[in-house]
Amino acid sequence: MYDTGVNSKLRHELKYFISYLDYIAIKHRLKIFMKQDSHSLNEQGYYVKSLYFDDLDDGAMFEKQSGIINRSKIRIRTYNNSDQMIKLEKKSKLNHLIKKDSMEITIKEYGQLCKNDFSFLRSVGTKVSQELYCDFRSNVLTPKVIVEYTREAYIMHYDEIRVTFDKQLCSAASIKDFFAEEPVLFKALESNIIIMEIKYNSFFPDFLKSLMQIVSREKVAISKYVLCRELKTSLI
């Protein structure tokens, strides 16, 4: 049985590069007001792995590098190296806001998508699956790169505020290694560089801005997909 798919609401998303020392200081302040995500395995958080798709001209990568405001990317995502929940997601940026639509797929369907067989999406019949079917059909999407990292997440129910620290960003040597037990990995960022992300619906409180020293930080247009694609290109 398929899930019905999830059409998310538009949300704000801010991204920053921070040092390891800043990460330690900020997370200890946040713990006073926010709870760690319940999906965390331990204090380090949980493991995220994504397989990104792009068209023959690498349109999603080009749009990000060119700073095009309205754009989207499609990926398959799993957590904690498990194949029990596999998500097919479309993340879109619309006028500086973020929207993520997703549906669960089986490991068999994951294999089909990797072979450019997306016909099952049409038969599911949900709004999300139909949109994804059109994306795969019109853009001739193929798997391009695997992105892996450890995510430490903190949440606050007010305005669905979520702060995450993404650590040890890596890319697998081969796109065939998505479910490999011991894939060959290459670092996309040095271990002392952390990606901090802030997501919220409409309002981010001033006291949290102060705790995180947001005013003095420079917001950066970070794309883990592009960082790992550039790494892959440099290794060829």
C-alpha positions as CSV (number, residue, x, y, z in Angstrom):
1,M,0.0,0.0,0.0
2,Y,1.2,3.5,-0.8
3,D,1.1,6.5,1.4
4,T,-0.9,9.4,0.0
5,G,2.2,11.6,-0.3
6,V,2.8,14.8,1.5
7,N,2.5,18.3,0.1
8,S,4.3,20.6,2.6
9,K,3.7,24.2,3.3
10,L,6.0,27.0,2.3
11,R,8.7,27.6,4.9
12,H,11.6,29.9,5.5
13,E,15.1,28.3,5.4
14,L,18.4,29.9,6.4
15,K,21.8,28.3,6.0
16,Y,25.2,29.1,7.5
17,F,28.7,27.7,7.6
18,I,29.9,27.6,11.2
19,S,33.0,26.4,13.0
20,Y,33.0,23.3,15.2
21,L,33.6,25.5,18.3
22,D,30.6,27.7,17.4
23,Y,28.5,24.5,16.9
24,I,29.3,23.3,20.4
25,A,28.5,26.7,21.9
26,I,25.2,27.2,20.0
27,K,23.8,23.7,20.6
28,H,24.4,24.0,24.4
29,R,22.4,27.2,24.4
30,L,19.6,25.7,22.2
31,K,19.2,22.7,24.5
32,I,17.7,25.1,27.2
33,F,14.8,26.0,24.9
34,M,14.6,23.2,22.3
35,K,14.3,19.4,22.3
36,Q,16.4,17.1,20.2
37,D,14.5,15.4,17.4
38,S,12.9,12.2,18.5
39,H,14.4,10.3,15.5
40,S,17.9,10.8,16.8
41,L,19.8,7.7,17.6
42,N,22.0,9.5,20.2
43,E,23.4,12.9,20.9
44,Q,25.1,13.0,17.5
45,G,21.7,12.8,15.8
46,Y,20.9,10.5,12.9
47,Y,22.4,9.6,9.5
48,V,21.0,11.0,6.3
49,K,21.7,9.6,2.8
50,S,20.3,11.1,-0.4
51,L,20.5,10.1,-4.1
52,Y,20.0,13.2,-6.3
53,F,18.6,13.2,-9.8
54,D,19.2,15.7,-12.5
55,D,18.5,16.1,-16.2
56,L,21.0,15.5,-19.1
57,D,22.1,19.1,-19.0
58,D,22.5,19.2,-15.1
59,G,19.8,21.8,-15.0
60,A,19.3,21.6,-11.2
61,M,23.0,22.2,-10.6
62,F,23.2,25.0,-13.1
63,E,20.2,26.8,-11.6
64,K,21.7,26.7,-8.1
65,Q,25.1,27.8,-9.3
66,S,23.5,30.7,-11.3
67,G,21.4,31.8,-8.3
68,I,18.0,31.3,-10.0
69,I,15.4,32.0,-7.4
70,N,12.7,29.6,-8.5
71,R,14.1,26.1,-8.8
72,S,13.7,22.5,-7.7
73,K,15.6,19.2,-7.2
74,I,14.5,15.6,-6.8
75,R,16.1,13.0,-4.5
76,I,15.6,9.7,-2.9
77,R,16.3,9.8,0.9
78,T,16.8,7.3,3.6
79,Y,17.7,7.5,7.3
80,N,20.2,5.6,9.5
81,N,21.2,3.3,6.6
82,S,17.8,1.6,6.6
83,D,15.8,0.5,3.6
84,Q,12.6,0.3,5.7
85,M,11.5,3.8,4.8
86,I,12.6,5.2,1.5
87,K,11.3,8.7,0.5
88,L,11.1,10.2,-3.0
89,E,11.2,14.0,-2.5
90,K,10.9,17.1,-4.6
91,K,12.3,20.2,-2.8
92,S,11.4,23.5,-4.4
93,K,12.4,27.1,-3.8
94,L,9.7,29.6,-4.6
95,N,10.5,33.3,-4.0
96,H,12.9,32.7,-1.2
97,L,10.6,30.1,0.5
98,I,11.1,26.4,0.6
99,K,8.5,23.7,-0.1
100,K,9.1,19.9,0.1
101,D,6.7,17.3,-1.4
102,S,7.4,13.6,-0.7
103,M,6.1,10.1,-0.9
104,E,7.3,6.7,0.3
105,I,8.6,4.1,-2.2
106,T,9.7,0.5,-2.0
107,I,13.2,-0.7,-2.5
108,K,12.0,-2.3,-5.8
109,E,10.7,1.1,-7.0
110,Y,14.0,2.7,-6.0
111,G,15.7,0.2,-8.4
112,Q,13.2,1.1,-11.1
113,L,13.9,4.8,-10.8
114,C,17.7,4.2,-11.1
115,K,16.9,2.4,-14.4
116,N,14.8,5.3,-15.6
117,D,11.6,3.3,-15.1
118,F,9.2,5.7,-13.4
119,S,5.9,4.2,-14.7
120,F,4.7,3.2,-11.3
121,L,4.4,6.8,-10.2
122,R,1.6,7.3,-12.7
123,S,-0.4,4.3,-11.3
124,V,-0.2,5.5,-7.6
125,G,-2.6,8.3,-8.5
126,T,-1.8,10.9,-5.8
127,K,-1.1,14.6,-6.5
128,V,2.6,14.1,-5.4
129,S,3.1,11.0,-7.5
130,Q,1.6,12.6,-10.6
131,E,3.8,15.7,-10.3
132,L,6.9,13.5,-9.8
133,Y,5.9,11.4,-12.8
134,C,5.7,14.5,-15.0
135,D,9.1,15.7,-13.7
136,F,10.8,12.4,-14.6
137,R,9.1,12.1,-17.9
138,S,9.6,15.7,-19.1
139,N,13.1,16.2,-17.8
140,V,14.7,12.7,-18.4
141,L,16.0,12.6,-14.8
142,T,18.9,10.2,-14.0
143,P,20.8,9.6,-10.7
144,K,23.9,11.8,-10.4
145,V,25.4,11.7,-6.9
146,I,25.0,10.4,-3.4
147,V,25.1,12.9,-0.5
148,E,25.7,11.6,3.1
149,Y,26.0,13.3,6.5
150,T,25.1,13.2,10.2
151,R,22.3,15.5,11.2
152,E,21.7,16.8,14.7
153,A,18.3,18.4,14.9
154,Y,16.5,20.5,17.5
155,I,12.8,21.4,17.4
156,M,10.4,23.9,19.0
157,H,6.7,23.4,18.4
158,Y,6.1,27.2,18.2
159,D,5.9,28.0,14.5
160,E,7.5,24.6,13.8
161,I,11.0,25.9,14.3
162,R,13.7,23.5,13.5
163,V,17.5,24.0,13.8
164,T,19.8,21.4,12.4
165,F,23.6,20.9,12.4
166,D,24.8,18.8,9.4
167,K,28.3,17.2,10.0
168,Q,30.8,15.1,8.1
169,L,29.4,15.8,4.6
170,C,30.5,13.1,2.2
171,S,29.8,11.7,-1.2
172,A,29.9,8.1,-2.2
173,A,32.3,7.1,-4.9
174,S,29.6,5.3,-6.9
175,I,25.9,5.9,-7.2
176,K,25.5,2.2,-7.0
177,D,26.6,2.3,-3.4
178,F,23.4,3.8,-2.0
179,F,22.6,0.7,0.1
180,A,26.1,-0.6,0.3
181,E,27.2,-1.6,3.8
182,E,30.7,-0.1,3.4
183,P,30.7,2.4,0.6
184,V,33.8,4.3,-0.5
185,L,33.3,7.9,0.7
186,F,35.0,11.2,0.0
187,K,34.8,14.3,2.2
188,A,33.0,17.2,0.6
189,L,33.7,19.5,3.6
190,E,36.4,19.5,6.3
191,S,35.3,17.9,9.6
192,N,35.5,21.2,11.4
193,I,33.0,22.9,9.2
194,I,29.3,22.5,10.1
195,I,26.3,23.5,8.1
196,M,23.7,25.1,10.3
197,E,20.1,25.3,9.0
198,I,17.1,27.1,10.4
199,K,13.6,26.4,9.2
200,Y,10.4,28.0,10.4
201,N,6.9,28.9,9.1
202,S,6.6,32.7,9.5
203,F,8.5,34.0,12.6
204,F,11.9,33.3,14.2
205,P,12.1,34.8,17.7
206,D,14.6,37.5,18.5
207,F,15.8,35.6,21.6
208,L,16.8,32.6,19.4
209,K,18.5,35.0,17.0
210,S,20.5,36.3,19.8
211,L,21.4,32.9,21.2
212,M,22.6,31.8,17.8
213,Q,24.3,35.1,17.0
214,I,22.4,35.2,13.7
215,V,22.6,39.0,13.2
216,S,26.4,38.8,13.0
217,R,26.5,35.8,10.7
218,E,26.4,35.8,6.9
219,K,23.6,33.7,5.4
220,V,25.0,31.5,2.6
221,A,23.3,29.8,-0.4
222,I,24.6,26.3,0.5
223,S,23.7,23.3,-1.6
224,K,25.0,19.9,-0.4
225,Y,24.0,18.5,-3.8
226,V,26.3,21.1,-5.6
227,L,29.1,20.6,-3.1
228,C,29.1,16.9,-3.7
229,R,28.8,17.2,-7.5
230,E,31.7,19.6,-7.6
231,L,33.7,17.2,-5.5
232,K,32.8,14.3,-7.9
233,T,33.9,16.4,-10.8
234,S,37.3,17.3,-9.2
235,L,38.0,13.6,-8.6
236,I,37.5,12.6,-12.2
